[in-house]
Amino acid sequence: MGYEITDYITPEEYMEMRKLVEWSEFPLEQAAEGIKYTSHLVVFRKDGKVIALARVLTDYGYVVYIADVIVHPDFQGQGLGRALMNKVMDYIKSQLRPGYKKMVSLMAAQGKEDFYKKFGFVARPNEMYGCGMCQWIKT
């Protein structure tokens, strides 16, 4: 399958992808800020249209968070999620210096845990870590 890899996305494209996978929506201005402060962005495009994306956030020390891995429903099951994660993990590993280590975290969508286990992630809780937790704060 032929697709182009880019490192940009508009707030409108980003929010459309979130909507397509039934993730929560928020104002375009807020999406623009999130994109602006994204540390690393991988976007797959076909005929100029976004078909998949992944965002990485980091403090450039030891904390890395994989914020989004989204594949357009029409293109799921074709290996794009795996390709995105390979690109993301290669980027993260490229940031390591001798003796360094990084804690890479993510919040898997329901039912996607086994996908991320293929990349070395462990489910929580376990004997070492408690549950991952989150909270949406709204006005």
C-alpha positions as CSV (number, residue, x, y, z in Angstrom):
1,M,0.0,0.0,0.0
2,G,1.4,3.4,-1.0
3,Y,1.3,6.2,1.5
4,E,3.3,9.3,2.3
5,I,4.8,9.9,5.7
6,T,4.7,13.5,7.0
7,D,5.3,15.3,10.3
8,Y,2.4,17.7,10.1
9,I,-1.4,17.7,10.6
10,T,-4.0,20.5,10.8
11,P,-6.2,20.8,13.9
12,E,-9.2,20.0,11.6
13,E,-7.5,16.8,10.3
14,Y,-6.6,15.8,13.8
15,M,-10.1,16.3,15.2
16,E,-11.6,14.4,12.2
17,M,-9.4,11.4,13.0
18,R,-10.4,11.5,16.6
19,K,-14.1,11.7,15.6
20,L,-13.7,8.7,13.2
21,V,-12.5,6.5,16.0
22,E,-15.1,7.8,18.4
23,W,-12.7,9.6,20.7
24,S,-13.7,12.7,22.6
25,E,-13.7,16.0,20.8
26,F,-12.6,19.4,21.9
27,P,-12.2,22.9,20.4
28,L,-9.9,23.3,17.4
29,E,-7.9,26.0,19.3
30,Q,-7.2,23.4,22.0
31,A,-6.2,20.8,19.3
32,A,-3.9,23.3,17.7
33,E,-2.1,23.8,21.1
34,G,-1.7,20.1,21.5
35,I,-0.2,19.7,18.0
36,K,2.1,22.7,18.6
37,Y,3.6,21.1,21.7
38,T,3.8,17.6,20.3
39,S,7.4,16.4,20.5
40,H,7.2,14.0,17.6
41,L,4.4,13.5,15.1
42,V,4.1,10.8,12.5
43,V,1.3,11.1,9.9
44,F,0.5,8.7,7.1
45,R,-1.3,10.2,4.1
46,K,-2.8,8.6,1.1
47,D,-3.6,11.0,-1.8
48,G,-3.0,13.9,0.6
49,K,-5.6,12.7,3.2
50,V,-4.6,11.6,6.7
51,I,-5.1,7.8,7.2
52,A,-3.1,7.3,10.4
53,L,-1.2,9.3,13.0
54,A,0.8,9.0,16.2
55,R,1.9,11.7,18.6
56,V,4.7,11.6,21.2
57,L,5.1,13.9,24.2
58,T,8.3,14.0,26.2
59,D,10.2,16.1,28.8
60,Y,13.4,15.2,26.9
61,G,14.7,13.7,30.1
62,Y,13.4,10.3,30.9
63,V,9.6,10.6,30.5
64,V,7.9,9.8,27.2
65,Y,4.2,9.5,26.6
66,I,2.6,8.1,23.4
67,A,-0.5,10.2,23.3
68,D,-2.3,9.0,20.2
69,V,-2.1,6.1,17.8
70,I,-5.0,6.5,15.4
71,V,-5.8,4.6,12.2
72,H,-8.7,5.6,10.0
73,P,-11.3,2.9,10.2
74,D,-11.2,2.3,6.4
75,F,-7.5,1.5,6.7
76,Q,-7.4,-0.6,9.9
77,G,-6.1,-4.2,9.8
78,Q,-3.5,-3.3,7.1
79,G,-0.4,-2.9,9.4
80,L,-0.5,0.9,9.7
81,G,-0.7,0.8,13.5
82,R,2.3,-1.5,13.6
83,A,4.2,0.8,11.2
84,L,3.3,3.9,13.3
85,M,4.5,2.2,16.5
86,N,7.7,1.1,14.8
87,K,8.4,4.7,13.7
88,V,7.5,6.0,17.2
89,M,9.7,3.5,19.0
90,D,12.6,4.1,16.6
91,Y,12.3,7.8,17.4
92,I,12.3,7.3,21.1
93,K,15.3,4.9,21.0
94,S,17.2,7.4,18.8
95,Q,16.9,9.9,21.7
96,L,18.9,7.6,24.1
97,R,22.5,8.4,25.0
98,P,24.9,5.8,26.5
99,G,23.7,4.9,30.0
100,Y,20.3,6.6,29.5
101,K,16.9,5.0,29.9
102,K,13.4,6.3,29.3
103,M,10.0,5.4,30.8
104,V,7.6,5.2,27.9
105,S,3.9,5.2,28.9
106,L,0.6,5.1,27.0
107,M,-3.1,4.5,27.8
108,A,-4.3,1.7,25.5
109,A,-7.8,2.0,24.1
110,Q,-10.1,-0.7,25.4
111,G,-9.2,-4.1,23.8
112,K,-5.9,-2.8,22.3
113,E,-3.6,-4.0,25.1
114,D,-2.3,-7.0,23.2
115,F,-1.3,-4.8,20.3
116,Y,1.0,-2.8,22.5
117,K,2.4,-5.8,24.3
118,K,4.0,-6.7,21.0
119,F,6.2,-3.6,21.4
120,G,7.2,-4.5,25.0
121,F,4.6,-2.6,27.0
122,V,3.2,-4.3,30.1
123,A,-0.4,-4.1,31.3
124,R,-1.1,-2.5,34.6
125,P,-1.7,-3.3,37.3
126,N,0.9,-5.9,37.9
127,E,3.3,-7.0,40.6
128,M,5.4,-3.9,40.1
129,Y,2.9,-1.1,39.0
130,G,-0.5,0.0,40.1
131,C,-3.3,0.9,37.7
132,G,-2.8,3.6,35.1
133,M,-5.2,6.5,35.9
134,C,-6.6,9.5,34.1
135,Q,-9.1,12.3,34.5
136,W,-10.8,14.7,32.1
137,I,-11.2,18.1,33.6
138,K,-13.9,20.3,32.0
139,T,-15.2,23.8,32.4
